[in-house]
Amino acid sequence: MSDPFPAPIYAETVLSHNFEDAKKYFLDALLEIHFAHTRMLAGCGLLTGEEESKLLAALHGLDRNRIAAAHFDGASEDLFFFIEGLLEEAAGRELAGKMHTARSRNDIAVTLYRMGARREILAALRALSELRTVLLKFAAEHIMTIMPAHTHTQPAQPTTLAHYLLAAIEFLARDSARLQAAYARVNLSPMGAAAITTSGFPIDRDATARLLGFDGLAENSYGAIAAIDYITEAAAAVAVAMVNIGKLVQDLLLWSTREFGYLRLADAFVQSSSIMPQKRNPVALEHVRILASRALGEAQGVLTCAHNTPFGDVNDSEDDLQPLVFAMFADARRALALLAGALKSAQADTAVMADRARRDFLTVTELADTLVRREGLSFREAHALVAEAVRACGPRDDPAALAEALLKCHPALRLTRPEIERCLDPAYFVQVRTVTGGPAREQTAAALDRAYAEQHQIDAWIASTDAALDAARAAVTRNP
């Protein structure tokens, strides 16, 4: 005679964990599904009005405290059966059993996962929005703050702090767009797919979808149960966002060093040393970096768990995977919120930035461009002339020295010393870069205007989507 289900080790290592996870992440969604499915069955004539009323009353009468206090004891296989047992107590076994007409734990489970994921996506979008709003304000304050731009980690050309920040503001908009696109694929209802082939009962899948706040159906019933790309796409969007954040934070940490001195975090976001009294460690940014890396690793974990699994109903994409999805979103939100908080009160040292932009001949590209315009040289010829003058300057790192060297090497040039020195002014360098996307004031101001308008659209989308889900929840769980 075989041992009874569940084996103690199975209960200890799997079922007890899944029971607690389901209470934590999916209880509300499970009850909403019960409400929606009951109302749909009544609308299709599969329940009488009296049966519907009794089942809805039983749902409303569930003791949340009792559910919260419950622990896995083997009497019920999972939270679904535990709740079903409570409903049987309230409405009777036969009537409670009718609630399960034309559905399965399969379509219920994937619906739960999608309902959880859509809320997590919205929360991530709110965190992205807050960070982007902080960066927009920061950029607006520094439209003409001159600083060096770096390529290959070396000083390259002058730009502005606003121009740099707008680059991050743009990738945050793309991150938001990726999450919105993921939301569109997540917010499709699998309910009615049942085990995997729908049902012989005349149910209305569209009605259930509307009651649960979905925008449509995960139509093919096999794919509704078997496909995992609804969550791998979301994980990929989170992964891309965390890579983007990581690159930004690397720069911010470098800027916070004494050697750079571009950025100073407020005292509330730095920690001292237990032994070195002078230390101001920008640890908030380090925490952002590791949290973003954790979220990236968790996103990769989601993809790894789904990789090379059968295209069907398998546990690899179910109870044991879903907590990793929630952990991924939670760490991503923590990283985004902490970065927004740290930057909200951070200060840029504009004098240090401007001074660094005047060094290392960062402006000589404009001198070469001016030689092309004024002297009729090819850019390669102009590049060679300016490079020769830079070499001739040796350690003398200033515009006057370069003007002297250029005119000494090439006395036939028509450019005057004042004209050469103007070309080497970082502010002039920025001022003449009026091409779309460049750092000139008018381009930066226009880009900021567009970014603010885009931010209003992002915030409006989040608010309207959140409101739609809240309205659906309120309607489907309403007390008659």
C-alpha positions as CSV (number, residue, x, y, z in Angstrom):
1,M,0.0,0.0,0.0
2,S,1.4,3.4,-1.0
3,D,1.9,6.2,1.4
4,P,-0.8,8.9,1.4
5,F,-0.4,12.2,-0.4
6,P,1.5,14.4,0.2
7,A,4.8,12.9,1.0
8,P,6.3,14.8,3.9
9,I,9.3,15.9,1.9
10,Y,7.1,17.1,-0.9
11,A,5.0,19.0,1.5
12,E,8.0,20.5,3.1
13,T,9.9,21.5,0.0
14,V,7.1,22.5,-2.4
15,L,3.5,22.5,-1.3
16,S,4.0,24.5,2.0
17,H,6.0,27.2,0.1
18,N,3.5,27.4,-2.7
19,F,0.7,27.7,-0.3
20,E,2.3,30.7,1.5
21,D,3.3,32.3,-1.8
22,A,-0.2,32.0,-3.2
23,K,-1.6,33.7,-0.1
24,K,0.9,36.5,-0.4
25,Y,0.7,37.1,-4.1
26,F,-2.5,35.8,-5.5
27,L,-5.4,35.7,-3.0
28,D,-7.1,38.8,-4.1
29,A,-6.8,37.8,-7.8
30,L,-8.1,34.3,-7.0
31,L,-11.2,35.7,-5.3
32,E,-11.8,38.2,-8.2
33,I,-11.7,35.2,-10.6
34,H,-14.2,33.4,-8.5
35,F,-16.5,36.5,-8.6
36,A,-16.1,37.0,-12.4
37,H,-16.5,33.3,-13.3
38,T,-19.7,33.1,-11.2
39,R,-21.2,36.2,-12.7
40,M,-20.3,34.9,-16.2
41,L,-21.8,31.5,-15.6
42,A,-25.1,33.2,-14.4
43,G,-25.0,35.5,-17.4
44,C,-24.8,32.4,-19.7
45,G,-27.6,30.6,-17.9
46,L,-25.3,28.0,-16.4
47,L,-26.3,29.2,-12.9
48,T,-29.7,30.4,-11.8
49,G,-30.0,33.8,-10.2
50,E,-30.5,32.3,-6.8
51,E,-27.4,30.1,-7.2
52,E,-25.4,33.1,-8.3
53,S,-26.6,35.1,-5.3
54,K,-25.7,32.3,-2.8
55,L,-22.2,31.9,-4.3
56,L,-21.5,35.6,-4.3
57,A,-22.7,35.8,-0.7
58,A,-20.4,33.0,0.2
59,L,-17.5,34.8,-1.5
60,H,-18.3,38.0,0.4
61,G,-18.5,36.0,3.6
62,L,-15.0,34.5,3.4
63,D,-13.0,35.2,6.6
64,R,-9.8,36.8,5.4
65,N,-8.2,36.5,8.8
66,R,-8.8,32.8,8.8
67,I,-7.2,32.5,5.3
68,A,-4.2,34.6,6.3
69,A,-3.7,32.5,9.4
70,A,-4.0,29.2,7.5
71,H,-0.9,27.0,7.0
72,F,-0.4,24.1,4.7
73,D,-1.4,20.9,6.6
74,G,-2.0,18.5,3.7
75,A,-5.8,18.6,4.0
76,S,-6.0,20.8,0.9
77,E,-3.5,20.5,-1.9
78,D,-3.1,24.2,-2.5
79,L,-4.8,27.5,-1.8
80,F,-7.4,26.9,-4.6
81,F,-8.7,23.8,-2.9
82,F,-8.5,25.4,0.6
83,I,-10.7,28.3,-0.6
84,E,-13.0,25.8,-2.3
85,G,-13.4,24.0,1.0
86,L,-14.4,27.3,2.7
87,L,-16.9,27.9,0.0
88,E,-18.3,24.4,0.4
89,E,-18.8,25.2,4.1
90,A,-20.6,28.4,3.3
91,A,-22.7,27.3,0.3
92,G,-22.8,23.5,0.3
93,R,-20.6,21.1,-1.6
94,E,-22.9,20.8,-4.6
95,L,-23.4,24.5,-5.2
96,A,-19.8,25.3,-4.6
97,G,-18.9,22.6,-7.1
98,K,-21.0,24.3,-9.7
99,M,-18.6,27.3,-9.5
100,H,-16.0,25.1,-11.1
101,T,-18.0,24.5,-14.3
102,A,-16.0,25.2,-17.5
103,R,-12.8,26.0,-15.8
104,S,-9.6,24.4,-14.5
105,R,-6.8,25.2,-12.2
106,N,-4.8,25.6,-15.4
107,D,-6.6,28.7,-16.7
108,I,-7.1,30.0,-13.2
109,A,-3.4,29.8,-12.5
110,V,-2.2,31.6,-15.6
111,T,-4.9,34.2,-15.1
112,L,-3.6,34.7,-11.6
113,Y,-0.1,35.1,-12.9
114,R,-1.1,37.6,-15.5
115,M,-3.2,39.6,-13.0
116,G,-0.2,39.8,-10.6
117,A,2.2,40.7,-13.4
118,R,0.1,43.6,-14.7
119,R,0.1,45.2,-11.3
120,E,3.8,44.7,-11.0
121,I,4.4,46.3,-14.4
122,L,2.3,49.3,-13.4
123,A,4.3,49.7,-10.2
124,A,7.6,49.5,-12.2
125,L,6.3,52.1,-14.6
126,R,5.5,54.4,-11.7
127,A,9.0,54.1,-10.4
128,L,10.4,54.8,-13.9
129,S,8.2,57.8,-14.2
130,E,9.3,59.2,-10.8
131,L,13.0,58.8,-11.8
132,R,12.4,60.4,-15.2
133,T,10.6,63.3,-13.6
134,V,13.5,63.9,-11.3
135,L,15.9,63.8,-14.2
136,L,13.8,66.3,-16.2
137,K,13.9,68.8,-13.3
138,F,17.6,68.3,-13.0
139,A,18.1,68.8,-16.7
140,A,16.0,71.9,-16.8
141,E,18.2,73.5,-14.1
142,H,21.4,72.8,-16.1
143,I,20.7,73.7,-19.7
144,M,23.9,75.7,-20.0
145,T,26.0,73.8,-17.4
146,I,29.1,73.0,-19.6
147,M,30.8,69.7,-18.9
148,P,33.0,67.2,-20.7
149,A,31.5,64.4,-22.6
150,H,33.5,61.2,-22.6
151,T,34.1,58.6,-25.2
152,H,36.0,55.4,-24.3
153,T,36.1,56.7,-20.8
154,Q,38.3,59.7,-21.9
155,P,37.4,63.4,-22.1
156,A,36.2,64.0,-25.7
157,Q,34.2,67.2,-26.3
158,P,32.2,69.8,-24.3
159,T,28.5,69.2,-23.8
160,T,26.0,70.3,-21.2
161,L,24.7,68.4,-18.2
162,A,21.2,68.8,-19.6
163,H,22.3,67.2,-22.8
164,Y,23.8,64.2,-20.9
165,L,20.7,63.9,-18.8
166,L,18.4,64.0,-21.8
167,A,20.1,60.9,-23.1
168,A,19.1,59.1,-19.9
169,I,15.6,60.7,-20.1
170,E,15.3,59.2,-23.6
171,F,16.2,55.7,-22.6
172,L,13.8,55.9,-19.6
173,A,11.1,56.7,-22.1
174,R,12.0,53.7,-24.2
175,D,12.1,51.6,-21.0
176,S,8.6,52.8,-20.3
177,A,7.4,52.0,-23.8
178,R,8.8,48.5,-23.5
179,L,7.0,47.9,-20.3
180,Q,3.8,49.4,-21.7
181,A,4.1,47.0,-24.7
182,A,4.7,44.1,-22.3
183,Y,1.6,45.1,-20.3
184,A,-0.5,44.9,-23.5
185,R,0.6,41.3,-24.0
186,V,0.2,40.4,-20.3
187,N,-3.3,41.9,-20.0
188,L,-5.0,39.2,-22.0
189,S,-7.3,36.8,-20.3
190,P,-6.7,33.0,-20.4
191,M,-10.0,32.3,-18.6
192,G,-12.2,29.9,-20.5
193,A,-9.2,27.9,-21.9
194,A,-9.9,25.5,-19.0
195,A,-7.4,22.6,-18.9
196,I,-6.1,23.5,-22.5
197,T,-9.0,22.9,-25.0
198,T,-11.8,25.2,-23.6
199,S,-15.1,23.6,-22.7
200,G,-18.2,22.1,-24.1
201,F,-20.3,24.5,-22.1
202,P,-21.5,27.7,-23.8
203,I,-19.4,30.1,-21.8
204,D,-18.6,33.8,-22.6
205,R,-14.8,34.2,-22.4
206,D,-15.1,37.9,-23.4
207,A,-17.4,38.6,-20.5
208,T,-15.0,37.1,-18.0
209,A,-12.2,39.1,-19.5
210,R,-14.1,42.4,-19.2
211,L,-15.1,41.6,-15.6
212,L,-11.4,41.0,-14.7
213,G,-10.2,44.2,-16.4
214,F,-8.4,42.5,-19.3
215,D,-8.1,44.2,-22.6
216,G,-8.9,41.0,-24.6
217,L,-8.3,37.3,-24.8
218,A,-5.2,35.1,-24.9
219,E,-7.4,33.5,-27.6
220,N,-5.9,30.1,-28.6
221,S,-6.7,27.9,-25.6
222,Y,-3.6,25.8,-26.0
223,G,-1.4,28.9,-26.1
224,A,-3.3,30.5,-23.3
225,I,-2.1,27.7,-21.0
226,A,1.2,26.8,-22.6
227,A,2.8,30.0,-23.7
228,I,5.2,31.8,-21.3
229,D,6.2,34.8,-23.4
230,Y,3.7,37.0,-21.5
231,I,6.2,37.0,-18.6
232,T,9.5,36.5,-20.5
233,E,8.7,39.7,-22.4
234,A,8.2,41.6,-19.2
235,A,11.4,40.1,-17.8
236,A,13.3,41.2,-20.9
237,A,11.9,44.7,-20.5
238,V,13.0,44.8,-16.9
239,A,16.4,43.5,-17.9
240,V,17.0,46.2,-20.5
241,A,15.9,48.9,-18.0
242,M,18.3,47.6,-15.4
243,V,21.2,47.5,-17.8
244,N,20.4,51.1,-18.7
245,I,20.2,52.2,-15.0
246,G,23.5,50.4,-14.3
247,K,25.3,52.3,-17.0
248,L,24.0,55.6,-15.7
249,V,24.9,54.8,-12.1
250,Q,28.4,53.8,-13.1
251,D,28.9,57.4,-14.3
252,L,27.2,58.9,-11.3
253,L,29.5,57.0,-9.0
254,L,32.6,58.2,-10.9
255,W,31.3,61.7,-10.8
256,S,30.9,61.4,-7.0
257,T,34.6,60.6,-6.5
258,R,36.9,63.3,-5.2
259,E,39.0,63.0,-8.3
260,F,36.0,64.0,-10.5
261,G,33.9,66.0,-8.0
262,Y,31.0,66.6,-10.4
263,L,28.3,65.3,-8.2
264,R,27.6,65.7,-4.5
265,L,24.9,63.6,-2.8
266,A,23.0,65.0,0.1
267,D,24.1,63.9,3.6
268,A,21.0,61.8,3.9
269,F,22.4,59.5,1.1
270,V,26.0,59.1,2.1
271,Q,27.7,57.1,4.9
272,S,30.9,57.7,6.8
273,S,33.6,55.2,7.7
274,S,33.9,53.4,11.0
275,I,37.6,54.4,11.1
276,M,38.1,57.3,8.6
277,P,36.2,60.4,9.8
278,Q,36.6,62.3,6.6
279,K,34.8,59.8,4.4
280,R,31.6,60.6,2.5
281,N,30.7,57.3,0.8
282,P,28.0,57.6,-1.9
283,V,26.6,54.2,-0.8
284,A,23.1,55.0,-2.0
285,L,24.4,54.8,-5.6
286,E,26.2,51.5,-4.8
287,H,22.9,50.1,-3.4
288,V,21.2,51.2,-6.6
289,R,23.8,49.4,-8.6
290,I,23.5,46.1,-6.8
291,L,19.7,46.2,-6.7
292,A,19.6,46.8,-10.4
293,S,22.1,43.9,-10.9
294,R,19.9,41.7,-8.7
295,A,16.8,42.5,-10.7
296,L,18.8,41.8,-13.9
297,G,19.9,38.5,-12.5
298,E,16.3,37.6,-11.5
299,A,15.1,38.6,-15.0
300,Q,17.7,36.3,-16.5
301,G,16.6,33.6,-14.0
302,V,13.0,33.9,-15.3
303,L,14.2,33.4,-18.9
304,T,16.5,30.5,-17.8
305,C,13.6,28.7,-16.0
306,A,11.4,29.0,-19.1
307,H,14.1,28.0,-21.5
308,N,13.9,24.5,-23.1
309,T,10.7,23.6,-21.2
310,P,7.9,21.8,-23.1
311,F,5.2,23.8,-24.8
312,G,2.4,22.8,-22.5
313,D,1.1,22.9,-18.9
314,V,4.3,22.5,-16.9
315,N,5.2,23.5,-13.3
316,D,8.4,25.2,-14.6
317,S,6.4,28.3,-15.4
318,E,4.0,28.1,-12.5
319,D,4.1,28.2,-8.6
320,D,7.9,27.9,-8.2
321,L,8.7,30.5,-10.9
322,Q,6.3,33.2,-10.0
323,P,7.9,34.4,-6.7
324,L,11.1,35.1,-8.8
325,V,9.0,37.3,-11.0
326,F,7.8,39.3,-8.0
327,A,11.3,39.5,-6.6
328,M,12.6,40.8,-10.0
329,F,10.0,43.6,-10.0
330,A,10.5,44.4,-6.4
331,D,14.3,44.8,-6.8
332,A,13.8,46.9,-9.9
333,R,11.4,49.2,-8.1
334,R,13.8,49.6,-5.2
335,A,16.7,50.5,-7.5
336,L,14.6,53.1,-9.4
337,A,13.1,54.6,-6.3
338,L,16.4,54.9,-4.5
339,L,18.1,56.5,-7.5
340,A,15.2,59.0,-7.9
341,G,15.5,59.9,-4.2
342,A,19.3,60.3,-4.2
343,L,19.2,62.5,-7.3
344,K,16.3,64.7,-6.1
345,S,18.6,66.4,-3.6
346,A,22.0,65.9,-5.4
347,Q,24.0,68.9,-6.4
348,A,26.2,69.3,-9.5
349,D,29.5,71.3,-9.1
350,T,29.1,73.5,-12.2
351,A,32.4,75.3,-11.7
352,V,34.4,72.0,-11.7
353,M,32.5,70.8,-14.7
354,A,33.1,74.0,-16.6
355,D,36.8,74.0,-15.7
356,R,37.2,70.4,-16.9
357,A,35.6,71.3,-20.2
358,R,38.2,73.9,-20.8
359,R,41.1,71.4,-20.4
360,D,42.6,68.7,-22.6
361,F,41.8,70.6,-25.8
362,L,38.3,69.2,-25.9
363,T,37.1,71.9,-28.3
364,V,39.6,71.3,-31.1
365,T,37.0,69.5,-33.2
366,E,35.3,72.9,-33.7
367,L,38.7,74.4,-34.7
368,A,39.1,71.8,-37.4
369,D,35.5,72.4,-38.5
370,T,36.2,76.2,-38.7
371,L,39.3,75.5,-40.8
372,V,37.1,73.5,-43.2
373,R,34.6,76.4,-43.4
374,R,37.1,79.3,-43.6
375,E,40.2,77.8,-45.3
376,G,38.5,75.5,-47.7
377,L,40.4,72.5,-46.4
378,S,39.1,68.9,-46.3
379,F,38.3,67.8,-42.8
380,R,41.2,65.3,-42.9
381,E,43.6,68.1,-43.8
382,A,42.1,70.3,-41.0
383,H,42.3,67.4,-38.6
384,A,46.0,66.9,-39.3
385,L,46.8,70.6,-38.9
386,V,45.1,70.8,-35.6
387,A,46.6,67.6,-34.3
388,E,50.0,69.0,-35.3
389,A,49.3,72.2,-33.3
390,V,48.2,70.1,-30.3
391,R,51.4,68.1,-30.3
392,A,53.4,71.3,-30.6
393,C,51.8,72.7,-27.4
394,G,53.3,70.0,-25.3
395,P,52.2,70.5,-21.7
396,R,50.7,73.9,-22.3
397,D,47.0,73.2,-22.1
398,D,45.2,76.4,-23.0
399,P,43.6,78.2,-26.0
400,A,46.3,80.9,-26.3
401,A,49.0,78.3,-26.5
402,L,47.2,76.4,-29.2
403,A,46.4,79.5,-31.2
404,E,50.1,80.4,-31.1
405,A,51.2,76.9,-32.1
406,L,48.7,76.7,-35.0
407,L,49.7,80.1,-36.5
408,K,53.4,79.3,-36.0
409,C,53.1,76.0,-37.9
410,H,50.8,77.5,-40.6
411,P,51.3,81.3,-40.9
412,A,49.4,81.4,-44.2
413,L,46.1,80.7,-42.4
414,R,43.5,83.5,-42.6
415,L,42.1,82.8,-39.2
416,T,43.1,85.4,-36.5
417,R,44.2,84.6,-33.0
418,P,40.9,85.9,-31.5
419,E,38.9,83.7,-34.0
420,I,41.0,80.7,-33.1
421,E,40.5,81.3,-29.4
422,R,36.8,81.7,-29.9
423,C,36.6,78.3,-31.6
424,L,38.3,76.9,-28.5
425,D,35.7,78.3,-26.1
426,P,33.6,75.4,-24.6
427,A,30.4,77.6,-24.5
428,Y,30.9,78.5,-28.2
429,F,31.5,74.8,-29.0
430,V,28.1,74.0,-27.5
431,Q,26.4,77.1,-28.9
432,V,27.1,76.2,-32.6
433,R,25.9,72.5,-32.3
434,T,22.4,73.3,-33.3
435,V,21.7,70.1,-35.2
436,T,18.7,68.2,-33.9
437,G,19.7,66.3,-30.8
438,G,22.7,68.5,-30.1
439,P,23.6,70.4,-26.9
440,A,22.9,73.9,-28.1
441,R,20.4,75.8,-25.9
442,E,17.6,75.9,-28.4
443,Q,17.9,72.1,-29.1
444,T,18.1,71.2,-25.5
445,A,15.1,73.4,-24.6
446,A,13.1,71.9,-27.4
447,A,14.1,68.4,-26.4
448,L,13.0,69.1,-22.8
449,D,9.7,70.4,-24.0
450,R,9.1,67.2,-25.9
451,A,10.3,65.1,-23.0
452,Y,7.9,66.9,-20.6
453,A,5.0,66.3,-23.0
454,E,6.0,62.6,-23.3
455,Q,6.1,62.4,-19.5
456,H,2.5,63.7,-19.3
457,Q,1.5,61.0,-21.7
458,I,3.3,58.3,-19.7
459,D,1.7,59.5,-16.4
460,A,-1.7,59.7,-18.0
461,W,-1.4,56.1,-19.3
462,I,-0.4,54.8,-15.9
463,A,-3.2,56.7,-14.2
464,S,-5.9,55.6,-16.6
465,T,-4.7,51.9,-16.7
466,D,-4.5,51.8,-12.9
467,A,-8.0,53.3,-12.6
468,A,-9.4,50.8,-15.1
469,L,-8.1,47.9,-13.0
470,D,-9.4,49.4,-9.8
471,A,-12.8,50.0,-11.4
472,A,-12.9,46.4,-12.7
473,R,-12.0,45.0,-9.2
474,A,-14.6,47.2,-7.5
475,A,-17.3,46.2,-10.0
476,V,-16.6,42.4,-10.0
477,T,-16.5,42.2,-6.2
478,R,-19.4,44.5,-5.5
479,N,-21.9,43.5,-2.9
480,P,-25.4,43.3,-4.4
